[in-house]
Amino acid sequence: MEMFKTAWDFFQNQVLGMKWLNSLIGSALEACGLDTTGRIGGSVQFFIYDIIKIMVLLGVLILIISYIQSYFPPERTKKY
């Protein structure tokens, strides 16, 4: 049972929480010479991370909605 909890925690943090993206952006900013532990560096890291995360989540949401709507065309739903 502990193995499933560990696997779920990994999936929740790394895939759904996109912690890997935050680490990647932090490494890129540090390579550019920006201190990510300071106020400005942390703000820039959060801003870039949040923009990318929101765009990915909106893209997935639009994909799911358009997939569902393809099975329910307006002509068919007007009958009901």
ZAMARGU-4260 file (C-alpha; in steps of 0.2 Angstrom, whole numbers, plus 5000, padded with zeros to 4 digits):
<rodrens>
0) 5000/5000/5000 | 5015/5012/5004 | 5021/5009/4986 | 5004/5016/4979 | 5005/5031/4990
5) 5022/5035/4985 | 5018/5033/4966 | 5002/5044/4969 | 5012/5057/4978 | 5025/5057/4964
10) 5011/5059/4951 | 5003/5072/4960 | 5018/5083/4963 | 5028/5080/4947 | 5015/5078/4934
15) 5000/5088/4940 | 5009/5100/4951 | 5023/5103/4937 | 5037/5104/4950 | 5049/5098/4936
20) 5044/5114/4926 | 5048/5125/4941 | 5065/5117/4944 | 5069/5118/4925 | 5064/5137/4925
25) 5074/5140/4941 | 5089/5132/4933 | 5088/5142/4917 | 5086/5158/4927 | 5101/5154/4938
30) 5111/5150/4922 | 5107/5167/4916 | 5114/5174/4932 | 5098/5178/4941 | 5097/5174/4960
35) 5080/5164/4962 | 5081/5165/4981 | 5079/5184/4980 | 5063/5194/4978 | 5065/5198/4960
40) 5072/5182/4954 | 5059/5172/4964 | 5045/5183/4956 | 5052/5181/4939 | 5053/5162/4941
45) 5035/5162/4948 | 5028/5173/4934 | 5036/5162/4920 | 5031/5146/4928 | 5013/5152/4931
50) 5011/5158/4913 | 5017/5141/4906 | 5006/5131/4918 | 4991/5141/4915 | 4993/5140/4896
55) 4995/5121/4897 | 4980/5119/4908 | 4969/5130/4897 | 4975/5120/4882 | 4971/5103/4890
60) 4954/5110/4895 | 4950/5117/4878 | 4955/5100/4870 | 4944/5090/4882 | 4929/5102/4879
65) 4931/5102/4860 | 4932/5083/4861 | 4916/5081/4871 | 4907/5094/4860 | 4912/5084/4844
70) 4900/5070/4851 | 4886/5082/4854 | 4883/5093/4839 | 4871/5108/4841 | 4858/5100/4829
75) 4857/5084/4840 | 4856/5094/4856 | 4842/5105/4850 | 4831/5089/4848 | 4832/5086/4866
</rodrens>
